Amino acid sequence: MATEEPGARSAPAPGGHEHAASDGLQLIRAAMDESFAGVVITDAAGVIEYANRCFQTTSGYSAADLIGRPIAGLSANEELEDSVWAVLSADGHWRGEIKNKRPNGETYCLLATIQTVRSEDGEITHYIGVNIDITERVKAAEELAKREAYWRALVENAPDHILTVDEDGVIMSLNWTLPGVTIEEAVGRTVYDFVLEEYHDAWREALTGVFGGGKRAEFEVRTIGDPLEARWYANTLSAVYDGDTVISAIVSSRDVTARKRAEEELAEREAFWRALVENVPDLILAVDEDGVIKSLNWIVRGATVDETVGPTVYDFVLEEYHDAWREALAEVFAGGRRVEVEARTTAGTGDSQWYANMLGPVYDGDTVVAAIISSRNVTARKKAEEELAEREAYWRALVENAPDLIAEVDRDGVIARLNRDPVGTTMEAVVGKTVYNFSLAESHAVWRDALTRVFTESERVDFEVRALDGYGEAGWYATSIAPVCADGGVVVAAVVSERDMTALKESEERIRAIATAVSDVIVVVDADGVIHEVLAPPKMSRFMAVLPGDLRGRRIHEFLPPDQAEAELEFVRETISSGQPREDEALLDLPDGPAWLFCRSVPLTLGDGRKVAVVHILDITERKRLEEEVQRLREETEAAAEEGVGRAVEYGLTFREVTVLSLIARGKSDKEIAVLLGLSPFTVNKHSSNLVRKLGVSSRSQAAAQAVREGII
């Protein structure tokens, strides 16, 4: 079934010229389908209506996938796509390169011509695109450009000067500037303008060989200039051909000034080393297999060269070292090995000296014909080693007799050595085990953290842990771990110092128990307001809304308003600065609510020299409340007594007696009345007796009842 062409109208029934036109369209379509160029037709919106087989093959899409798809969806360059449509809208046609994407994401390049199709009224109805796949050509061009850039960069950045010259040595091109001249100044001049005249013939000969027979030439020349500034260049010349004809020479010129100067310096240094050996502070001797001295660089102390050459080395060393010398000479002459030996001598002056001797073979072909000996006086070093050994013994004795237990451990806590036997066991039983074998499980994490810090951060760590002694008894130990560093600062081991502080801890616990048995809260605080310790009785397990143990290390400013915190801190500072105890009462806004506190502060100097204040705190809130209540009752009673004093005069009652009578009527005891009126119980009792007598009754209650009836109170 024939497919309707894009933009075609419905045809009339077959017949006549319409039938011929249809055949022509089919012929055109067949030609497009079989074309080696890709053909694509879209509607005015850019939606594909037709794509021939070539375009299907190039794009990787089937006809079914392409028909109805926007042509813009194939583009790999949206910006170019936008500009193409802009040109088409303006000019009606466009030609250029397009980059599209295949279904697998692969890109390909097309050389495309796009033409608009317009209706009779000038409206665009379709776009026809004809394209050729130029992907391989584009890739080849890109690769060629890349390789050209690579070789250009290689030449332009080569460390050597790269020149092309003609047969007369005229410089035609070069990759970078010559010393003192630019590229423009160098091109057109000859190589002879830059080298000393003594090297001109070498250049002429080299150029003749290159242009006459294509021979490669290598030679070195020195440039013109001050001897200190002149440069040496190693030149390699090769032919550049056009067919069979040499048209130029390419020159690679490497600056070898450093090498030339090094060769000159080497000759100077050879002379220097010769003089050095002859004047070196070490004795340099040549001896034969029997140790006979054949030569030496300078005289031995107390003897001339003539007196030294001819005797053997055995004549100058103590007999106890003769065997060591014989073994060393045997190894040098038999195996050609390098040998070191130290020996003690008695020089001509009679004073004993130590020498470190290095023996090496001297060959004639494959035969060792002599031994060269470098003999250095190490008497000072030997004496230092002896002194070091004495000091090591001193420090070893000091460590072994230290009161603390000192151990060396690795990063896993494995004990390598100890200074003495631990309590209840031996060093042999402990070495090889870990610190975790002797510490309680609760302290293992502390040990791990400490060892990690020592070995990773190279810092000293101090802590307290509970551990077991050789008898299995748990105790408290103050522990310090310090790093042992090798060269380069690498931590290779840790030294652990442990001091038994069980007795001290037990004393602290006893003091803490005594302190917590009293009703006071005891706070140790410094001049900055930092709390160091809090001791509280069990009934006050929470102080300032926080567990006492959680207060350590915190500041009082965290629990009080700023003005109250500063006032209390000033109280502490005055205690510390004056060195005298101080007392104070204060109403403070604590986290649990307002409270009256009585504080007694005592100065204390800690073991490390820090000064603190030990503050005893007593909650007097209830006492203050009772005092206020007593004052109120006293005022009420006295006011009532004043009202009834008129009637009381008839009975001869005093103001104080009326006051006591008022409190008796309220049911207060003599003791309570004494507290309320600030009197002694004896005085209250005396007033009570007077009241009974003056009112003519037989008891306190009758006196109170009568006073009420008669309006006295």
PEMO-V578903 format. One line per field, one symbol per residue. phi: phi as a letter, one per 40 degrees, with the letter a starting at -180 (. if undefined). Layout:
phi = ???
This chain:
phi = .ccccdgcccccddigccccccccccccccccccccccbbbbcccgccbaaccccccccgbccccccgcccccccbbcccdcccccccccbgaabicbbbbcdcgccabbcbbbbcbbcccgccbabbbbabcbdcccccccccccccccccccccbccccbbbbcccgcccaacaccdgbcccccchcbcccbbcdcbcccccccccccccagccbbabbbcciddcbcbbbcbbbbcbbbgbbcbabcbbbbcbdcccccccccccccccccccccbccccbbbbcccgcccaacaccdgacccccchcbcccbbcdcbcccccccccccccbgccbbababbbcdcgccbbbcbbbbcbbbgbbcbabcbbbbcbdcccccccccccccccccccccbccccbbbbcccgcccabcacccgabccccdhcbcccbbcdcbcccccccccccccbfbcbbabacabcccgccacbcbbbbcbbcdggccbabbbbbbcbdcccccccccccccccccccbbbbcccgcccabbbcdcbcbbfgbcdccccgcbcccbbddccccccccdcccccccgbcbbabacbccdchcacbcbbbbcabcccgcbbbcbcbbcbdccccccccccccccccccccccccccccccgccccccccccccccgccdcccccccgbcdccccccccccccccgbbacccccccccccgcb
